[in-house]
Amino acid sequence: MLFGRRKKNPIRITDKGVREWRYATCGYCSTGCSIEVGLNAEGEPVASRGVADADVNRGKLCIKGIFEHELFRKSAGRGDKPLQRTNRWEPFAEATWDAALDRTGDEIRRIQERYGRDAFAIVSTGQIMTEEFYTLGKLARGVIGTNNYDGNTTLCMSSAVSGYKRSFGSDGPPGCYEDFEHTDCLLAFGSNLPEQHPIIYWRLQQVREQRNFPIIVVDPRVTMFAQQADMHLAIAPGTDLVLLNALAHVILEEGLQDRGYIEARTEGFEEFASLVREYDPLTASRICGIDEDTIRNVARLYGKADAAMTIWTMGINQSTHGSDGVVAINNLNLITGNVGKPGGSSLSITGQCNAMGTREWSSCSGLPGYRALEKPQDREEIAKFWGIDPEFFPKKRGMFMTDILPAIETGQIRGLWLIATNPMTSMANTARIRRTLERLDFLVVQDAYHDVETNEYSHVYLPAAVWAEKEGCFTNTERRVNLIRNVCTPHGDSKTDLWIFNQVARRFEQGRKMNFPETAEAVFDELKQLSKGRMLDYSGMSYEKIERKRGIQWPCNEDTAPQGSQRLYTDGVFQHPGGRAKLIALPFIDNNERPDAEYPFWLNSGRVVEHFHTRTRTGKLGNANKFSPTPYMEINPDAAAELGIEHGSYARLTSRRGDAVVMVQCTQRVARDMVFIPFHYHECVNRLSLGLLDPHSRQPAYKQCAVRIEPAGDQAAAAERNRSARAF
Ligand code: SF4
């Protein structure tokens, strides 16, 4: 027996005085954990816990979810009053809601009358409720009528959307977490699951404890996931497409494809096969850095598995080949017959808690319910439902977020409404974004936090309620619609986003004629009506049923799928006309910035477990922020020694865009020619990043750019900056 084993201190759980637990869904990542928030006798949120009978998380939460109740009253920087000013360099003055909303409505009208309807742009988020997305879409498309309306999901999931549409004819992840229980081989591209989506990782590990199957992680960095994998393929940045083409090459060369599936369910095979013939493993190895034998081994493992699946995150999406990377993953799964079957799937792991909800219902890329502006029938249907003239709609989608901001530079866009998004931290090339925002005639920022960095450039600030200060639904990575009950009232005089959208609608003549329901549940009823019989059918859902079942995966309708559906395309019928999936030939063109003599290091970026996106929320919660309070860089110890940089000191990185100072962390997790910086910090990694755009998805390549590194000249000043960053 181990010494002292019987003398363990008893575990004491603090009694927080919880009198009532209220049901919600976590508001950070897209895993979609069911969570309960505990209220004390005064009705204050004092605790969070996972919901034991929820299929997604089975009682577990990650560190962000565990402290999520602290978001409400306790987090610093919450906005409690509308603010406005004439010029962005003046101090804000408090305003009434009427004054702030009147001014917003007046400015939108003034800009549109003078410069045209599309001169006013709207950029939203993946963080608000689905009902709010739908209402914003109704307002943007049906009332304000701008075609330059998009979400910050262009920065994270646009490539997945584009890739699904190109391969399968529609957006919509075909698989689910339950696929882990059936798969015989899991390939993960650019996904550090234990840090990005800890509970999905836990689900995977739980299965692996019962049943072993190979996990192959493809990532330039030795991530936490790579450390746990059976095989780690440390790929050269931006070359996933080459590896995927080479895997397909081997599978076809060795006859491991599913001929029956290819023949019955796909088109374009000949052209695809002819292209991948050029990607023999030897040629591919020289581009992607994975040796020939490993490529053959992985292809055989995947091709011979009864069921194999691929998951991916930003390592694929945030690339100039992001959309092609997703299509290449789909190609791999189509030729091996791994779509729509248990354990066989393409499953994008989404970023934000409701990035899926905006894809489904916000009308950013078209019209609600996966309808397209390009289709006359879709325009007619929605116009009739909303009671407006279909000619009011544009005939094709407008700019993506990543094109809207450059269009401000050219004067094409004069006014902007940002909703729960923070481009001053999240967009590549911060210096350019700053100059861009300074050029706006009018910027309105709607956010739960008045100290969000982008608010520095606004004319009007609208304080929004956060997460469970509201009611509504999120859709998670596996198409599960889950509910957030209203846990407490909005902070101060902040308002729900739904209320704000409805109030803006009333400031337009067309908006006053249309129906804008006041409650989220009444909006949800519109979603049910508009989705009935469609791929993303919500018609069999209700708030009560969603809460009871701890989330329901669409399609769900009373007749054919009253309990929801785990997978899409189980019948092998796809959404392209004719019902076949497309195999698409994808030549690789190396168009990224690469290290050279002047800028000799790859700069890679990603997430850490304790922070979410631009730290607007987690930077304010001591229990999250304390683990990574300051920007840091992972650098290989050999490279650091060569540069005369010590562990724990400060270094200055310079790219062709700008510079940043970070604390040095020496680690073998990165190769000698690469550094990694978490993307969460303001004035940090995006001062350096280039963000070239994918031609299909317009998603930026954050992870492939070049920097040079030197010791920070003034270590004391760098340390002082670091100390102030720890102030939260
Ligand atoms: S894994 Fe994601 S959804 Fe679950 S608790 Fe953590 S942040 Fe929330």
Residues whose N, C-alpha, C, O or C-beta is under 5 A from the ligand:
A	BS01	SF4	C26 Y28 C29 T31 G32 C33 L61 C62 K64 G65 H197 P198 I199
